[in-house]
Amino acid sequence: MGYTQEDVAWLLGHKSVSRISKWEKGVSMPNIKNLLKLSYLYRTLADQLYFDLSRELRIELHEKEKKIPIEDRFMGSSP
């Protein structure tokens, strides 16, 4: 989108770019509020900003889901 780190920090209400830099480097991740703001700012879905992590979590949940007995899935019972 052509934003600088300074632009993003200002748009998200941060006083410095250090947090933005840490997100870009993968040192830390934005909280849910900032993740949603970033997705609006970059006009994409939140899970696309962290595509690899999103894919990993989706696979992990799918594998766990397969272990739930089929009858429990349809009856609303917890595992």
C-alpha positions as CSV (number, residue, x, y, z in Angstrom):
1,M,0.0,0.0,0.0
2,G,3.1,2.2,0.1
3,Y,2.9,3.0,3.9
4,T,6.0,3.7,5.9
5,Q,6.4,2.2,9.3
6,E,5.8,5.7,10.6
7,D,2.5,5.9,8.7
8,V,1.3,2.6,10.1
9,A,2.3,3.5,13.6
10,W,0.5,6.8,13.4
11,L,-2.6,5.2,11.8
12,L,-2.7,2.5,14.6
13,G,-2.2,5.1,17.3
14,H,1.4,4.1,18.3
15,K,3.9,6.8,19.2
16,S,6.9,4.9,17.7
17,V,7.6,2.4,15.0
18,S,9.3,-0.1,17.3
19,R,6.2,-2.2,17.6
20,I,5.6,-2.2,13.9
21,S,9.2,-3.2,13.3
22,K,8.8,-6.2,15.7
23,W,5.7,-7.4,13.9
24,E,7.5,-7.2,10.5
25,K,10.5,-9.1,11.9
26,G,8.3,-11.8,13.5
27,V,9.7,-10.9,17.0
28,S,6.1,-10.3,18.3
29,M,2.6,-10.3,17.0
30,P,-0.1,-7.7,17.1
31,N,-3.0,-8.1,19.5
32,I,-6.4,-8.8,18.0
33,K,-7.4,-5.1,17.8
34,N,-4.2,-4.2,16.0
35,L,-4.5,-7.3,13.7
36,L,-8.0,-6.2,12.7
37,K,-6.8,-2.7,12.1
38,L,-3.9,-4.0,9.9
39,S,-6.3,-6.1,7.9
40,Y,-8.5,-3.1,7.3
41,L,-5.5,-0.9,6.5
42,Y,-4.1,-3.4,4.0
43,R,-7.5,-4.4,2.7
44,T,-7.1,-8.1,3.3
45,L,-8.3,-10.8,5.7
46,A,-6.5,-11.0,9.0
47,D,-5.4,-14.6,8.4
48,Q,-3.8,-13.6,5.2
49,L,-1.4,-11.3,7.1
50,Y,-0.1,-14.4,8.9
51,F,-0.7,-17.0,6.2
52,D,1.8,-19.6,7.4
53,L,0.7,-19.4,11.0
54,S,-3.0,-19.5,9.9
55,R,-2.3,-22.6,7.7
56,E,-0.4,-24.3,10.6
57,L,-3.3,-23.7,13.0
58,R,-5.9,-24.8,10.5
59,I,-4.0,-28.1,10.0
60,E,-3.6,-28.6,13.7
61,L,-7.3,-28.1,14.4
62,H,-8.3,-30.3,11.5
63,E,-6.1,-33.1,12.8
64,K,-7.6,-32.8,16.3
65,E,-11.1,-32.6,14.9
66,K,-10.6,-36.0,13.2
67,K,-10.0,-37.6,16.6
68,I,-13.5,-36.6,17.9
69,P,-15.9,-39.5,17.5
70,I,-18.2,-38.9,14.6
71,E,-21.3,-39.2,16.8
72,D,-20.0,-36.6,19.2
73,R,-19.6,-34.1,16.3
74,F,-23.3,-34.2,15.4
75,M,-24.7,-34.5,18.9
76,G,-22.9,-31.4,20.2
77,S,-21.1,-33.4,22.9
78,S,-17.7,-32.2,24.1
79,P,-14.8,-34.6,23.6
